[in-house]
Amino acid sequence: MKIIGLTGGIGSGKTTVAKLFMELGVPVYNSDLHAKELMENSAEIRKTIIDLLGKDSYAEGRLNKKYIANKVFSNKELLQKLNAIVHPAVRKDFMEWVEKKKSPYVIQEAAILFENNSYKNFDKIILVKAPKLVRIDRIRERDQSAKDEVLARMKNQWEDSQKIPLSDFIIENIDLDKTKFQVGEIHHQLTNLEG
């Protein structure tokens, strides 16, 4: 079974692309979703995050995403420390998930595959990209974020120009019909990959 990484900058439309693959019957692991579950449900991870970022990291027993985002997206060192807590746990969870799947390939959707060097763990990489202004508009609409908050989050991710040479497939996600067509083409190629 091939393990495919699906990545792209914030607001590029990774989740939309992931849903299109799921509609084709491909198992997709959403790293963000699983990371949040692990951060909420693992007592060990919870304690480590509180030690790192303070008790306000959780509000009424739930992950305080806004508080954590405000702390880490303006402090690279804190972000790296948080990632060092969460990413190994997500990787372990993903590998256990893969064991239960029967499919020509599975996809792990993750925002930062290149930034943390985990892209080397995949057989192929799919990069989803969109123009920066489109991405900013999408995030502001989705999260009701201020433009400067969005730009701060973008600063922690590589530019598309750095990701393209390391990617096997690139999806330009502006027009949904074109994106669907590109997903279909990639699915056909991945389904027919030998070995």
BELBELWO-V800164 format. One record per residue. N is the residue number from 1. RES is the residue in three letters. PHI is phi in whole degrees, 0 to 359 (none if undefined). PSI is psi in radians with two decimals (NA if undefined). BURIAL is # if it has 9 or more other C-alpha atoms within 8 Angstrom, else .. Layout:
N,RES,PHI,PSI,BURIAL
N,RES,PHI,PSI,BURIAL
//
This chain:
1,MET,none,2.29,.
2,LYS,278,2.51,.
3,ILE,248,2.05,#
4,ILE,250,2.35,#
5,GLY,265,2.34,#
6,LEU,242,2.06,#
7,THR,220,3.02,#
8,GLY,165,2.72,#
9,GLY,297,2.80,#
10,ILE,305,2.30,#
11,GLY,84,0.04,#
12,SER,285,-0.41,#
13,GLY,104,0.51,#
14,LYS,305,-0.77,#
15,THR,294,-0.68,.
16,THR,299,-0.80,.
17,VAL,295,-0.74,#
18,ALA,302,-0.74,#
19,LYS,297,-0.65,.
20,LEU,295,-0.68,#
21,PHE,293,-0.70,#
22,MET,298,-0.66,#
23,GLU,298,-0.42,.
24,LEU,271,0.08,.
25,GLY,89,0.21,.
26,VAL,273,2.25,#
27,PRO,292,2.25,#
28,VAL,235,2.27,#
29,TYR,257,2.05,#
30,ASN,270,1.83,#
31,SER,299,-0.73,#
32,ASP,300,-0.82,.
33,LEU,299,-0.82,.
34,HIS,292,-0.63,#
35,ALA,298,-0.77,#
36,LYS,296,-0.72,#
37,GLU,299,-0.79,.
38,LEU,296,-0.70,#
39,MET,294,-0.52,#
40,GLU,274,-0.62,#
41,ASN,258,-0.28,.
42,SER,267,2.03,.
43,ALA,299,-0.64,.
44,GLU,294,-0.82,.
45,ILE,294,-0.75,#
46,ARG,304,-0.84,#
47,LYS,298,-0.76,.
48,THR,295,-0.68,#
49,ILE,292,-0.73,#
50,ILE,297,-0.73,#
51,ASP,299,-0.64,.
52,LEU,281,-0.81,#
53,LEU,247,-0.16,#
54,GLY,102,2.85,.
55,LYS,294,-0.34,.
56,ASP,289,-0.06,#
57,SER,296,-0.37,#
58,TYR,232,2.37,#
59,ALA,235,2.13,.
60,GLU,53,0.74,.
61,GLY,78,-0.06,.
62,ARG,252,2.67,.
63,LEU,298,2.25,#
64,ASN,265,1.43,#
65,LYS,300,-0.70,.
66,LYS,295,-0.77,.
67,TYR,300,-0.84,#
68,ILE,297,-0.79,#
69,ALA,301,-0.77,.
70,ASN,297,-0.62,.
71,LYS,288,-0.85,#
72,VAL,271,-0.51,#
73,PHE,284,-0.17,#
74,SER,252,0.07,.
75,ASN,219,1.75,.
76,LYS,302,-0.68,#
77,GLU,295,-0.78,.
78,LEU,296,-0.69,#
79,LEU,298,-0.76,#
80,GLN,297,-0.70,.
81,LYS,294,-0.72,#
82,LEU,296,-0.78,#
83,ASN,300,-0.64,.
84,ALA,293,-0.41,.
85,ILE,279,-0.82,#
86,VAL,276,-0.75,#
87,HIS,299,-0.77,#
88,PRO,298,-0.63,.
89,ALA,293,-0.70,#
90,VAL,293,-0.72,#
91,ARG,300,-0.79,.
92,LYS,297,-0.79,.
93,ASP,298,-0.73,.
94,PHE,298,-0.81,#
95,MET,297,-0.62,.
96,GLU,293,-0.65,.
97,TRP,295,-0.77,.
98,VAL,301,-0.72,.
99,GLU,305,-0.49,.
100,LYS,268,-0.01,.
101,LYS,260,2.54,.
102,LYS,233,1.79,.
103,SER,196,2.68,.
104,PRO,301,-0.56,.
105,TYR,204,2.74,#
106,VAL,236,2.79,#
107,ILE,238,2.38,#
108,GLN,251,2.05,#
109,GLU,271,2.12,#
110,ALA,210,2.41,#
111,ALA,290,-0.67,#
112,ILE,236,1.41,#
113,LEU,273,-0.60,#
114,PHE,277,-0.75,#
115,GLU,300,-0.56,.
116,ASN,253,0.22,.
117,ASN,68,0.15,.
118,SER,283,-0.13,#
119,TYR,302,-0.40,#
120,LYS,290,-0.26,.
121,ASN,277,-0.02,.
122,PHE,248,2.65,#
123,ASP,286,-0.66,#
124,LYS,214,2.71,#
125,ILE,237,2.31,#
126,ILE,252,2.15,#
127,LEU,256,2.23,#
128,VAL,258,2.24,#
129,LYS,226,2.75,#
130,ALA,204,2.73,#
131,PRO,302,2.55,.
132,LYS,306,-0.77,.
133,LEU,295,-0.65,.
134,VAL,297,-0.76,#
135,ARG,297,-0.77,#
136,ILE,300,-0.82,#
137,ASP,300,-0.75,.
138,ARG,298,-0.79,#
139,ILE,292,-0.74,#
140,ARG,298,-0.68,#
141,GLU,290,-0.73,.
142,ARG,290,-0.81,.
143,ASP,255,-0.03,.
144,GLN,52,0.74,.
145,SER,269,2.66,#
146,ALA,285,2.68,.
147,LYS,302,-0.72,.
148,ASP,294,-0.57,.
149,GLU,295,-0.73,.
150,VAL,296,-0.80,#
151,LEU,296,-0.63,#
152,ALA,297,-0.70,#
153,ARG,292,-0.69,#
154,MET,296,-0.60,#
155,LYS,300,-0.44,.
156,ASN,275,0.01,.
157,GLN,243,2.63,#
158,TRP,295,2.72,#
159,GLU,287,2.68,.
160,ASP,303,-0.61,#
161,SER,299,-0.47,.
162,GLN,279,-0.51,.
163,LYS,276,-0.57,#
164,ILE,305,-0.84,#
165,PRO,297,-0.38,.
166,LEU,264,-0.01,.
167,SER,258,2.58,#
168,ASP,269,-0.56,.
169,PHE,226,2.46,#
170,ILE,234,2.21,#
171,ILE,249,2.09,#
172,GLU,272,1.85,.
173,ASN,259,1.45,#
174,ILE,239,-0.84,.
175,ASP,253,2.13,.
176,LEU,301,-0.70,.
177,ASP,297,-0.73,.
178,LYS,293,-0.67,#
179,THR,297,-0.77,#
180,LYS,302,-0.74,#
181,PHE,297,-0.80,.
182,GLN,298,-0.73,#
183,VAL,299,-0.77,#
184,GLY,300,-0.76,.
185,GLU,297,-0.80,.
186,ILE,295,-0.74,#
187,HIS,302,-0.75,#
188,HIS,299,-0.78,.
189,GLN,294,-0.76,.
190,LEU,291,-0.59,#
191,THR,291,-0.51,.
192,ASN,261,0.17,.
193,LEU,291,2.39,.
194,GLU,270,2.53,.
195,GLY,67,NA,.
//
